[in-house]
Amino acid sequence: MTAENIPTTPATAAIVAAPAHRSQDFTQGSIPRHLIVFTWPMLVGQLLQTMYSVVNAIWVGQFLGSDALAATSVGFPIIFALIALVLGLTMATTVLVSQYFGARQPEMVTRAVNSSLLLQVVLGAVVTIVGIAARRPLLALVNTPPEIMDQASAYLGIFLSGMIPMFLFNAVSSVLRGLGDSRTPLRLLVYTTVLNAALDPLLILGLGPLPRLGVAGAALASVISIVVSAVIALRYLPAASRATLFRREFLRPDWRIIRAIFRIGLPAGLQQVVTSLAIVTVSALVNAFGTEATAGLGLAVRLEQLGIMPAMAVGMAVSALVGQNLGAGNVKRAREVAKWAILLGVGVTLLYVTLAQACPALLMRIFTREAGVAGVGISYLRTVSLVYPFTAVFFVLSGVLRGAGDTTPSLVFTTLCLWVIRVPLAAYLSAKPELGVRGIWLAIAVSPPVNVLLHSLYYRYGPWLKKAVVRRARAESPAEAPAE
């Protein structure tokens, strides 16, 4: 089935009928304005994506209890570990599309789009098969409590069945961001999140004629929603990107593009893998403290996602802005993007730090009425939220390097901070009776400042400016670019 032959529904028609000229040229105009205008739809989109898990957590936590809540939480590190490499390759799509767009090479944009989509289908099939087949051993590997194993396995198996549409949706969103369009992915997510929120109570609680599916219903609601979003996204993409999708001449991958995707995306993906494995390892340490600790960490991490989400959105925006400007040969402007992004990311993050320190109990009460679970989450937020500003700077600097196509340094620095500092320190401190699970929070808080120091030194002295895939014209050579 080609993208043009996907059936049109009222929802897809509303998207397809939208203007197809939402792409933005970031090589001109006000940098702060570009950052804000481009970032806010991605931020809202990330909030909507987080609402998948937040809405599920509210329904499951309030009506099914802490065991069911832990069953939905324990699988997230595994899901992240399975899809981490693919996420890096998706990031490479944004880099390539933005640089080709900035260099005014529309045919290469088309080839990058098609090659990326074909790659995502193949990788989605692999992750689905491997994940479903190995889900119970993976759950056992992270010390999943026996009393929630069956529920966690059911949730994970159903959720992983939606990997192909999820990867396709993320790839389309990456293409649009590379073109400077962050509003269309937001519109797509609105449809998806509303559908997910409507399906959750129906499938979890079995309202009306539907059976009560419990945690499996939460996973099924997410899968149905992501399938709908992928269909709508593929229907819209040809008009938005001016790219011809899935025609015979493009069904054979362009191996130059594939190699570039892996050169840029593989280190970024491995960074995600390294991060996810560290999360799995630290989660296993937490799970050893019991179901309350597992559930409390799961809720705190959901709240943490909300707190650092603005900085994540700024980091994603930076990749597109830097990519377009390096593609156009404008090195000085790429550096200006980094400065403004750091100011914006840190400023917004400090607002959440204040909230997390002032009223963490109020935040936890949204999800649970169990004092033990809430206590774990409160302890995490009060300890870890103090380093969120460093996390914001890391997202921005990592986004700058990614926009240049230089993703290996972030992999090296992150590996060092997680596996030389965080994981060993978490194991050591959590073994001390006077600290217990709080020792893990302290270990988590140590690594972001170190990561920022390493990234800052590389940004100042490293050769990242020479790593752009393509340059239309060089406003100045990397050697001539002024040092910060």
N, C-alpha and C positions, 0 to 999 in steps of 0.2 A: 504493500500500500504506500503510495507516495503522499507527501504532505498535502498536495493539492487535492487528493481524493479522500481526505479525512472528512467524515460527515459533518455538516454544519448544523449546529444547534443554536437556539437564541443566545446562549452564553458565548459561543465561539463567534457568532456573527457580530456581537457587540464589540469584541476585541478586534476582529479582522477589519471591521468598518472604521476603526480608529485611524487617525492620520499616521502615515508611515514615515514622517520626517522628524522623529523625535531624537535622532542622533545629534550629538553636540560636538563642536570643534573646540577642544580644550587648549589649543595652541594660541588662542587669542582671548582677550577680555580679562576680567577680574578673577584672580585665582581664588580669593575667599568666597566670592559669589559662586563660582563653579563648584567648589568643594561643598558648600552648603546645599545648593540646588541639586547636585548629583547625589549627595550623601543621604539626604533625608528620606527619599523613597526607599533606599536600601536599608536604612535603619528601621523604618516602618515595616518593610518586608521581613527583616530578621525578627522583629517583634512578632509578626504574624506566624513565622515559622516556629518560633519558640512557643507560641500559643498552642501548637499541636500538643507538645508535651505538657504545657501548663494546664490546658483544659482537661487533658486526660488525667493529670495528677489530681486536679480538683475533684472530678467525678469519682475516680478510683479511691482517692484518699478519704473523701467524705462519706462514701457509701459502701465501699468494700473493705476498708480497714487497712492497717499497716502492712500486713503480709502481702496483700495484693499490690499495695503501693511499692513495696520493696521489689516485687516481681517485675514491675514495669521499669524500675530504676536500674536494677542490676544489669539489664541487657544493654544499656546505652553505651558503656565503654566498649563492649564487644562490637556493637553496630559501628561505632566510630572507627574501631581498629580495622574492620572489614572494608570500609569505604574510604579510608584515609588516603590511600594511594591514588584512587580515582579523583578525589577532591583536588589533589595537586595537579593532576592532568587537566582538570576543568579550569583551574586558575591559569594554566598555560594558554588556554583558549582566549581568555581576556587579554593576555599580554600580546599574543600574535595578532588578534583582530585589531587591537588598539594601535599597534605599531604600523600595520599595513594600512589602516584607515588614516593615520597621521601622515603616512608616506604617499597617500593618494593612489593606492593600488587595489582597485575594486575586484579584479579577477582573483587576486591572492586572498582577499577577504572571503570570496565565495569558496575557494578551495579549502581554506582553513575551517570554514563552517561545516562543510560536508565531511571532511576527514574527521573532525572532532565528533560529530554525531555518530558516524559509523563506529568509531572507536568506543564510544560510550555504550552502544548496544552490546558489543562483544564483552566488554568488561562487566556490564550489568548482569549478563547471563552467567559469567564465571562467579561473581560474588554471590548471586542468588543460590546457585547449585552448591557451592562450597559451604556457604553460611548455614543453609538449611540442614545439610547433611551432618555438619559438625557442631550444631548448636548446643547439644547437651554436654559433650566434652568441654566445649569452651566455657559453658556456665560452671561446670565443675572446676575448671582451671582457676576461676576467679573466686573460689570459695563460696559459691551460692549456697545459702542455708538449705538443707534438705526439705524443710517444710514449704518452701516456695519454688522448688525446682520445676514441678509440673506446670505451674502457672507461668513461670518465667520462660520455659521452653515453648509453650504455646504462643505467648506474646511474640517472642523473638522469631519463631518460624513464620508466622503470618506477616510480620513487619518486613522481613527480608524478601518476601515474595514480590514486593513492589520496587525492587532495586532498579530494574531497567527504566521504567517511567520516571523514577526519581533522578537517575543520572541524565536522562534526556532533558528533563525540565531544568536541571542545574546547568547543562551545557547551553541551552537556549538562553538562559539568564546571563551566562558569562559572555556569550556573543553580543547580546544587547548592551551589556555594560561596556564592552570594548568599543562599541559604537557611540558611547556617551548617552545611552538611553537606560535610565534606571527606573523610569515610571511604569513602563509596561510590565516588567517582572512584578512590581508591586500590585498592579491591577490583577494579574493572574493569581497572586497569592491571596488577594481578598476573596476571590471566588472560592479558592481551595479551603481557606480557613473557615469561612462561613459554612461550607459544606461539612467540614470536619466537626465543627461545633454542633451542627444539627444532628449528625449521625451518632456522636458519642453517647448521649443518653439513650437513644433508641437501641443501640447495639450493646452497650455495657449493661444497662438495667433491663432490657427486654420490654420496652414500652409498647403498648398496643399488641398487634399480632406477632411481633418479633420475639424470638427466644432470648433469654438472658444469657449473654456470652461472657460477662465479666471482663477480665483483662484481655481476653482474645477479641472482644468487641472493640476495645480501644485501639488495638492494632489494626483491625479490619477497617475501622473508620478512617485511619490515616492512609491505608493503602488505596481505598476507593477515592479518597480526595486527591492523592498524588497522581493517580491515573487520569483523572479528569483534567488536572492542571497540565499534564504532559500533552494531552491531546490538543488542548486549547493553544498551548505554546507552539507546538509544531504547525498548527494551522496559521498562526500569526507570523511566524518567523520569515517566510519568503518576502512578504511585503515590507517588513521592518528592515531587513538587511540587504534588500535588493539581490539576494542570493537565490539561485535556482537549486532546489533541494532534491536529492535522490534521483536525478536524471541519470541515464545510462552512462554518460561521459564522466559523471562524478562518483559512480558507485565503486570505481577502483580508487583506493586511497592514494593520495599524493604523498609519496614516501618522504619527500622533503619536508612536508608539513608534519607528518607523523614523527619524523626524527626531531624536528624542532619542538614539538609538543613534549616528547619524552626528555629532551635535553633541558627544557625549562621546567616541565612539570614533574619529572621524576624526583629531583631533589626536594621540590616542594611537597610532593606526595610522601616521600620518605620521611620528611619532617613531620607530616601528619601521622605517619605510622609510628615514628619514635614517640611522638606526643601521646598517641592513643595507647600504645603499649605501656607507657609510664602511668597513664591514667588507670589502665587495667590493673597494673601492679599495685598502685597506691590504693585503688578500690578494694583489691583483695586484702590488703592490710586492714582497711576499715571494716570489711565484712567479717573479719575474725572477731570483731567486738560485738557482733550480734545484729539481729534484725533492726533494732532501733537505730543503731549507728548507720546501717545501710540506707534506711529510709531517710534519716536526717541529712546525710550527705547528699542523697539524690535531690531533696528539696532545696538544700542550700546551693547546689550547683545550678539548679534552674534559676534561682534568684541571682546568682553570680552572672549567668548568661545575660540577664537583663541589665546588670550593672556595667558590664564591659562591652555590651553590644554597640553603643555609639562609637567607641574606639575601633571596634572590628569593622564597622561600616566605613569609617574614615579610612582605615587601612585598605579596604577593598577599593574605595574611590581613588586613593592615591595611585594604585596600580594602573588604572585607566588613564589618569591625568599624566603621570610620568611616561607611560607607554606612548601616548600620542605625541607628547612633546619631544621625546627622544627619537621617535619615528620621523618627526619634522626637523630634527637636528637642533632643537632649542634646549641646550644643556642648562643654561642659566635659569630658564623658567622651570625646568624640572627640579632644580634645587629650591627654588622659591616655593614650589608645591609642598616639599617636605617641611619647610619651616612653618607654613600656615597650618598644615595638617597636624603637627605636633601641638601647636597652641590650641586648636579646636578639640583634638582628642582628649588631651589632659584636662582642659577646662570643663568639658561635659562630664568626664569620669569623676572629677572631684565632687560633683553634686551628689552622685550616688554613694560615694564613700561617706559623706556626711549623713545620709539617710541610713546606711547600713550600721553605722556606729551609734546613731541616736536611737533608733527604734527597731532593732532586729527581731524582737519578739512579735511586734505587730506584723512584720513581713511574714514570719513563719506561721502566724495564726491564720493566714489566708488559706493555707494548705492542710493544716492538721490541728486537731484538738488534743493530741496525745503529748503530754508534757515531756516524756523522755525523748521522743523524736524531735520536738521543737528545741529542746536543750542542746542537742547535738548540732542542729543547724545554726543556732544562735552563736555557739562557740566558734564554729567555722567562720561565719560572717565577720565577727568581731576581730578575728585574727588575720584572715586573708585579705579582707577588703582594704586594709591599710596599704597594700602594694599595688592596687589597681592602677594608679597613675603610671607606674613603671610598665605595667602590662599595656597601657595605652600607647606609650612611646615605642614599645616593641612592635605592636601592630603596624604603626606608621612606618618605621624604618624597614621592617620586613616587607611592607607593601611597596616601598620605594625600590628596594632591590629586586622585587618580583617584577615590577613594571619595567625595569631595565633588562629583565631576562637573566639576572644573576641570582639564582636561588640556592646555590650550594653553601655559601657562608651561613645562611640562616639554619640550614640543616646541621652544620657542624656545631654552631653555637648552642642550638637548642638541645642537641644530643648531649653535649657537655653539661649543660645546666640541669637537665632532667636525670640523666643516668649516672653522672659523677657526683652531683650534689643532692637533688631532690629525693630520688628513690633510696639511696643508702642512708641518708639522714632521716627519712621517714621511718625506715625499719629500725634504726638505732634509737630514735627518740620515743617511738611508740612502745618500745620494750621497757621503758622506764615506768615503774608503777605510779610515780607521782605525776606523770604526764598522760600516759595512756593515749587515747585517740587524739588528744590535743597536740601531742608531739608531731602527729602527721600534719596538722594545720601549720605548725611552725616551720616544718620542712618545706611545705608548699610556698610559704611566704618568702623564703630565702632566695629562690632561684630567679624571679623576675628582675630584681636590680642587677644581678650579674649578667643576665642576658642582654639587658639594655646597655650596659657598659661595653660589652663585646661588639654589639651592633653599631654603637656610636663610634667606636674606634675604626671599624671597617668603613662606615659611611664617610668618615673624615679622611682616611688614608688609603682605602682600598680601590681597586680598579673597576668598580661596578659600572662606571659610565661607558666603558668600552664594550659592554656585553649586549647592547641593543642588537636585535636580529636584523633590522633594516633601518636605514636613514635616507629620507628623501633628499635632504640637503643639510649640510652641517653649518649651523649658525656659528658654531665655534667647536673646535676639536676638544675631546676630553682633556687633553694636556693643557689646553688654554683656559679651561673652565676655572673660575675663581674658587679658591678653597674657602670652606666655611670658617 
